[in-house]
Amino acid sequence: MTATLAPPLRIGKAAVAALGALAVATGALESVVTPTLPLLQRELGMSPAEGALLSIVLLITGALVTPIAGKLGDRHGGKRVLIRLMAVVSAGGLVSSLAPNLPVLLLGQVLQGAMVGALPLSFILVRKLLPAGESKVAIGVVSGLFVAGGMAGTLAAGPVAEGLSRHWMFALPTIAVIGGTLLVNRLFPQDPPGRPDGTGIDWPGLLLLSGTLVTLMLVLALAPDIAAQPLVLGALLLALAGFVTAWAAVERRAASPMVDLRMLARPAMWKACVLTFVTCVGTSLAVYLVPQLFAVPADAYGFGAGATEIGLFLLPGAVAAALAGPVSGIGARRLGSRAVVTAGIVLMAVALVALAAVHTEIWHLVIGKVMISLASGLCVTALVTGTAASVDQGDTGIATSLVLVTRVVGYAVGAQLGGALLTAGTPAGSDVPAESAFVTGFVIAGAVTALSLLVSRTMSKGVEE
C-alpha cells in the first residue's frame, strides 16, 4: 500500500498581509524615540548622555537577539518563535508606555529590542510556505513595509506625544503589534521545524558580548563626569577589559560561535568591519545631534522645534535611507562594492563637515541629514553584500553577523559620543549645550569618516565583487 503524502503547507494573500501589518507596526514602534528624544529628555530630566543611551538600547538588544532568533526559528519553526518573540516585544511596548522614569523606560526598550529578530523569522516563514518566486516577492514586501512603518512612526510620534502624551506614542503601535501578532497566529499554519544541526546556541558568548556592550555604554555615558567619578570609571574600564578578554577567549573555543573572531584575520573581513564601524559612528553622531540641534531654543542658536516638527524634518532622511538599499545594490552590481563604499564615504564626510560649518537654517540640517542617511545606506548595504560574496556560502551567516555586531557597536559608540560631547559642553546651571559641542561632534565624525578612505581604497576584488 502506498503511503499518502500530506500536501505541502501553503499560505494565501491574507496571511502575507497579516505579516506585512505586523512589519508596519513593529517598524512604527521601533522609530518613535528618535524624533521625540528631546521631549523625553525634558519630561524625564535626562542628560544628553542618558538620552543617547536610550536611543541605542533597542538596537543593542536587537543585535544580540537576531542571530539567536534566526537559529531558533530554523530549529523549532518560524511561527512558534515569532509569536513568542512578539509577546516579549508587546510586553516591552506596554512597559515603555507606562514608564514613570528612565530606568523603567530603558527596561521597556530592552524588551522591545527583540522586534529586530522578527524580520529573519518572517523570512523563514514565507520561504517555507510559499513557492520560490512568490517568497522573494513576499520578502521584499515585508521588508518594505517595515521601512514604511518606521517612516510612519517618525512622522506620527511627535503629534501623538504632544497631542496626547508620551505614553500613547508607545501604546498605540504596541496595540497594533498585538493585533498583527494575533492575525499572524490565526492565519499562518505551524511550519515544520528544521533538522537539528548538532550545535547549540552560544549562550556564554551572548552573555559576555551583552556585558561588553553594556559596560562600554556606561563608560561612554560617564566619560563627561570623569573628574567627579574617577574610581567608578576606572572600575568600569577594568570590567570592560575583562569582558572583552573573556568573550574573545570563549568565541575562539566555541564550536558554533555567535561571532567567529577567526574570520577577522581575513583582509576582506577586517576591512569590512572597520569601514562598517566608522561609517556607523558618523551616521549615529548625526542621527543623535541633528534632532538635538532642532530642539535648541530659537533665542539661543537653534530652532525651538517640537517633537512634531522634528519628525517632519527627519522624514526626508528616512526616505533617503529607504532608497539607499536598492541604489547601493544596483551600484555594487555595475561598479563594484568598493566604488559604492568610496562614494558613500566621500558623501558622508562632505555632509558632516558642511554641517559643522553651516547649520543656521533648517534646510541646512534637513539636506545634511538626507545626505548622511543616503551615504550610510550606500556604504552598509555594499559592505554587507561584499562581505557575503567574499566568503564561502556556508560562512555567509557567520560573516554577516560579524558585520551586524560591528554596525551596532558603531551606532552605539557614535550616539554615546554625541551625548557625552553635549553633556560636557553644557554650562553649569544651563540646559542648553554650547554650540561648539555640536560643531565638535560634526567635525570629529567627518574627520574619522574621511580617514576611512585609507582603508576603502585598499579593498580587494574579493570584497568588491
C-alpha positions in Angstrom: 0.0 0.0 0.0 1.4 3.4 -1.0 1.6 5.9 1.8 -0.4 9.1 1.2 1.9 12.1 1.4 0.5 15.2 3.1 0.2 18.2 0.8 2.8 20.9 1.4 1.7 23.7 3.6 0.7 26.9 1.8 -0.5 30.4 2.8 -2.6 32.9 1.0 -2.5 36.6 0.4 -4.3 37.3 3.7 -1.5 35.7 5.7 1.1 37.7 3.9 -1.0 40.8 4.5 -1.0 40.0 8.2 2.7 39.6 8.2 3.0 42.9 6.5 0.7 44.6 9.0 2.9 43.2 11.8 6.0 44.6 10.0 4.4 48.1 9.8 3.5 48.0 13.5 7.0 46.9 14.6 8.7 49.5 12.3 6.5 52.2 13.8 7.2 51.1 17.4 11.0 51.0 16.7 11.1 54.6 15.4 9.1 56.6 17.9 12.1 57.5 20.2 14.3 59.4 17.7 12.0 62.3 16.8 10.8 62.7 20.4 14.1 62.3 22.2 14.4 66.0 23.2 10.8 65.8 24.6 11.7 62.6 26.5 14.8 64.2 27.9 12.9 67.2 29.0 10.0 65.3 30.6 12.2 62.7 32.4 15.0 65.0 33.3 17.6 63.1 31.3 21.1 64.4 30.5 22.2 64.3 26.8 24.3 61.2 27.6 21.3 59.4 29.1 19.3 60.4 26.1 21.9 58.8 23.9 21.8 55.6 25.9 18.0 55.5 25.5 18.3 55.9 21.7 20.5 52.8 21.3 19.3 50.3 23.8 16.8 48.8 21.5 19.4 48.4 18.7 21.8 46.7 21.0 19.2 44.2 22.2 18.2 43.6 18.6 21.8 42.8 17.5 22.1 40.2 20.3 18.7 38.6 19.8 18.6 38.4 16.0 21.1 35.6 15.4 19.6 33.6 18.3 16.1 34.1 16.9 17.1 33.0 13.5 18.8 29.9 14.7 15.8 29.0 17.0 13.4 29.6 14.1 15.3 27.3 11.8 15.4 24.6 14.5 11.9 24.9 16.1 9.8 26.6 13.4 9.5 30.2 12.4 5.9 30.8 13.6 6.4 29.3 17.1 9.5 31.5 17.8 7.9 34.6 16.1 4.8 34.6 18.3 6.8 34.2 21.5 9.2 36.9 20.4 6.3 39.3 19.7 4.9 38.6 23.1 8.2 39.9 24.5 8.0 43.0 22.2 4.4 43.6 23.3 5.4 43.4 26.9 8.2 45.9 26.2 5.9 48.3 24.5 3.5 48.2 27.4 6.3 48.8 29.9 7.5 51.7 27.8 4.0 53.2 27.6 3.6 53.1 31.4 7.1 54.0 32.3 7.2 56.7 35.0 11.0 57.2 34.8 14.1 56.5 32.8 15.1 53.1 34.3 11.6 51.6 33.6 11.7 53.1 30.1 15.1 51.5 29.5 13.7 48.2 30.5 10.8 48.6 28.1 13.3 49.4 25.3 15.4 46.4 26.1 12.3 44.1 25.7 11.2 45.9 22.6 14.6 45.3 21.0 13.5 41.7 20.4 11.5 43.0 17.5 14.6 43.2 15.3 14.6 39.4 15.2 11.1 39.4 13.7 12.4 40.0 10.1 14.5 36.9 9.8 11.7 34.8 11.3 9.3 36.3 8.8 11.6 35.4 6.0 11.8 31.8 7.4 8.0 31.6 7.3 7.5 32.8 3.7 10.4 30.7 2.3 8.8 27.6 3.9 5.2 28.3 3.0 5.4 30.0 -0.4 6.9 28.9 -3.8 10.3 30.3 -4.5 9.2 33.1 -6.8 6.3 34.3 -4.5 8.5 34.1 -1.4 11.0 36.6 -2.9 8.2 39.0 -3.6 6.8 38.5 -0.1 10.2 39.1 1.5 10.5 42.3 -0.4 7.0 43.4 0.6 7.6 42.7 4.3 11.0 44.5 4.3 9.5 47.5 2.5 6.5 47.6 4.9 8.9 47.6 7.9 10.7 50.6 6.5 7.3 52.2 5.8 6.3 51.6 9.4 9.4 53.3 10.5 8.6 56.4 8.4 5.0 56.4 9.8 6.4 56.2 13.4 8.8 59.0 12.7 6.0 61.2 11.4 3.3 60.3 13.9 5.3 60.1 17.2 5.5 63.9 17.7 1.8 64.7 17.2 0.8 61.8 19.4 3.3 62.7 22.2 2.3 66.4 22.1 -1.4 65.9 21.5 -2.0 63.0 23.9 1.2 62.1 25.8 4.5 60.3 25.5 2.7 57.2 26.9 0.4 56.9 23.9 3.2 57.1 21.4 4.4 53.8 22.7 0.9 52.4 23.5 -0.7 52.9 20.0 1.9 51.0 18.0 2.1 48.3 20.7 -1.7 47.8 20.3 -1.1 47.4 16.6 1.7 44.9 17.2 -0.6 42.8 19.4 -3.3 42.9 16.7 -0.8 41.9 14.0 0.6 39.1 16.1 -2.9 37.7 16.7 -3.6 37.8 12.9 -0.4 36.0 12.1 -1.1 33.4 14.8 -4.5 32.8 13.3 -3.7 32.8 9.5 -0.3 31.0 9.5 -0.1 27.2 9.9 2.7 25.8 12.1 5.7 25.5 9.9 7.7 22.3 10.3 10.8 22.5 12.4 14.2 22.1 10.7 16.7 19.4 11.3 18.9 19.9 14.3 22.4 21.0 13.2 24.2 19.4 16.1 25.4 22.7 17.5 23.9 24.6 20.4 23.4 28.3 20.9 26.5 30.2 22.1 24.9 31.4 25.4 28.3 32.2 27.1 29.3 34.2 24.1 25.9 36.0 24.1 26.1 36.9 27.8 29.7 38.1 27.6 29.0 40.2 24.5 26.0 41.7 26.3 28.2 42.6 29.3 30.8 44.1 26.9 28.3 46.3 25.2 26.5 47.4 28.3 29.8 48.2 30.1 31.0 50.1 27.0 27.9 52.2 27.0 28.3 53.0 30.7 31.9 54.1 30.2 30.9 56.5 27.4 27.9 57.8 29.4 30.1 58.5 32.5 33.0 60.0 30.5 31.9 63.6 30.9 31.9 63.2 34.7 35.3 61.6 34.8 36.7 64.2 37.2 33.8 63.6 39.7 33.8 59.8 39.5 37.4 58.6 38.5 37.2 55.4 40.6 33.9 54.3 39.2 35.1 55.0 35.6 38.3 53.1 36.3 36.4 50.1 37.7 34.2 50.1 34.6 37.2 50.2 32.3 38.7 47.2 34.1 35.4 45.4 33.8 35.2 46.2 30.1 38.7 44.8 29.5 37.7 41.7 31.4 34.5 41.2 29.4 36.4 41.7 26.1 39.1 39.3 27.0 36.7 36.6 28.3 34.4 37.0 25.3 37.3 36.7 22.8 38.6 33.5 24.6 35.1 31.9 24.6 34.4 32.7 20.9 37.7 31.2 19.8 36.9 27.9 21.5 33.1 27.7 20.8 32.0 25.0 18.3 29.4 27.4 16.9 30.3 30.9 18.0 27.9 33.8 17.9 30.7 35.8 16.2 33.6 33.9 14.6 36.6 36.1 15.5 38.9 33.9 13.4 37.3 35.5 10.3 38.7 38.8 11.3 42.1 37.6 10.2 40.9 37.7 6.6 41.6 41.1 5.0 38.2 41.2 3.4 36.5 40.8 6.8 38.6 43.2 9.0 38.4 45.9 6.3 34.6 45.5 6.0 34.3 45.7 9.8 36.5 48.7 10.1 34.5 50.6 7.4 31.2 49.5 8.9 32.2 50.7 12.3 33.5 54.1 11.1 30.5 54.8 8.8 28.1 53.9 11.6 29.9 56.1 14.1 29.5 59.1 11.7 25.9 58.2 10.9 25.0 57.8 14.6 26.6 61.0 15.7 24.4 62.9 13.1 21.3 60.9 14.0 21.7 61.9 17.6 23.0 65.5 17.1 20.6 66.8 14.4 17.3 66.4 16.4 19.0 67.9 19.5 20.0 70.9 17.4 16.5 71.3 16.0 15.2 71.4 19.6 17.7 74.0 20.9 15.7 77.2 21.7 15.4 79.8 19.0 16.6 82.5 21.3 20.0 80.7 21.5 21.3 79.4 18.2 18.7 76.7 17.4 15.1 76.5 16.1 13.0 75.6 19.1 11.3 72.8 17.2 8.8 70.5 19.0 8.5 66.7 18.5 6.0 67.1 15.7 8.3 69.4 13.7 11.3 67.3 14.3 9.5 64.3 12.9 8.7 66.2 9.8 12.3 67.5 9.4 13.6 63.9 9.8 11.2 62.3 7.3 13.2 63.1 4.1 16.3 61.4 5.7 14.2 58.3 6.4 13.0 58.2 2.8 16.7 58.6 1.6 17.7 55.7 3.9 14.9 53.5 2.4 16.1 54.3 -1.2 19.7 53.7 -0.4 19.5 49.9 -0.3 18.2 49.4 -3.8 20.5 52.1 -5.2 23.5 50.5 -3.5 22.6 47.1 -4.8 22.4 48.4 -8.4 25.7 50.3 -8.0 27.5 47.4 -6.5 26.4 45.1 -9.3 27.5 47.6 -12.0 30.5 49.3 -10.4 31.6 47.0 -7.6 31.2 47.4 -3.8 34.5 49.3 -3.4 33.2 52.1 -5.7 29.9 52.4 -3.9 31.6 52.4 -0.5 34.1 55.0 -1.5 31.3 57.2 -2.9 29.3 56.8 0.3 32.2 57.7 2.5 33.0 60.9 0.5 29.4 62.0 0.5 29.1 61.4 4.3 32.3 63.2 5.1 31.3 66.2 3.0 27.9 66.4 4.6 29.3 66.1 8.2 31.9 68.8 7.6 29.3 71.0 5.9 27.0 70.7 8.9 29.9 71.7 11.2 30.4 74.9 9.1 26.8 75.7 8.2 23.8 74.9 10.4 22.0 78.2 10.8 18.9 77.3 8.7 16.5 74.3 9.0 17.2 73.3 5.4 20.9 73.0 6.1 20.1 70.3 8.7 17.5 68.6 6.5 19.7 68.4 3.5 22.7 67.3 5.6 20.7 64.5 7.2 19.4 63.3 3.8 23.0 63.1 2.5 24.2 61.3 5.6 21.3 58.8 5.5 21.8 58.1 1.8 25.6 57.7 2.3 25.2 55.4 5.3 22.7 53.2 3.4 25.0 53.0 0.4 28.0 52.0 2.5 26.4 49.5 4.8 24.4 47.7 2.0 27.5 47.5 -0.2 29.7 46.2 2.7 27.2 43.5 3.7 26.8 42.5 0.0 30.5 42.4 -0.5 31.1 40.5 2.7 28.6 37.9 1.8 30.3 37.5 -1.6 33.8 37.2 -0.2 33.2 34.1 1.9 32.1 30.6 1.3 28.3 30.1 1.1 28.4 28.1 4.3 30.0 31.0 6.1 27.6 33.7 5.0 25.6 33.8 8.2 28.7 34.0 10.4 30.3 36.7 8.3 27.3 38.9 8.1 26.6 38.5 11.8 30.1 39.9 12.5 29.3 42.9 10.3 26.0 43.3 12.2 27.6 43.3 15.6 30.2 45.8 14.3 27.4 48.0 13.0 25.6 48.0 16.3 28.9 48.9 18.2 29.5 51.7 15.7 26.0 53.1 16.2 26.3 52.8 20.0 29.7 54.5 20.2 28.5 57.3 17.9 25.4 58.1 19.9 27.1 57.9 23.2 29.9 60.1 22.0 27.4 62.6 20.9 25.7 62.5 24.2 29.0 62.8 26.1 30.0 65.9 24.0 26.7 67.7 24.6 26.8 66.8 28.3 30.4 68.1 28.6 29.5 71.2 26.6 26.6 72.2 28.7 27.5 75.1 31.1 26.7 74.7 34.7 23.2 75.8 35.5 22.0 75.7 31.9 20.0 73.1 29.9 21.4 74.2 26.6 24.7 72.8 25.3 27.2 75.3 23.8 27.1 75.5 20.0 30.7 74.4 19.9 29.7 71.0 21.2 27.7 70.4 18.1 30.5 71.7 15.9 33.0 69.4 17.6 30.7 66.4 17.1 30.2 67.0 13.4 34.0 67.7 12.9 35.0 64.5 14.7 32.5 62.4 12.7 33.6 64.0 9.4 37.3 63.6 10.1 37.0 59.9 11.2 34.8 59.2 8.2 37.3 60.8 5.8 40.2 58.8 7.3 38.4 55.6 6.4 39.2 56.3 2.8 42.7 55.0 3.6 41.0 51.6 4.2 38.4 51.6 1.4 41.0 52.3 -1.3 42.8 49.0 -0.3 39.6 46.8 -0.6 40.4 43.8 -2.6 38.4 42.4 -5.5 37.1 39.7 -3.2 35.1 42.4 -1.4 34.4 44.3 -4.5 32.7 41.6 -6.4 
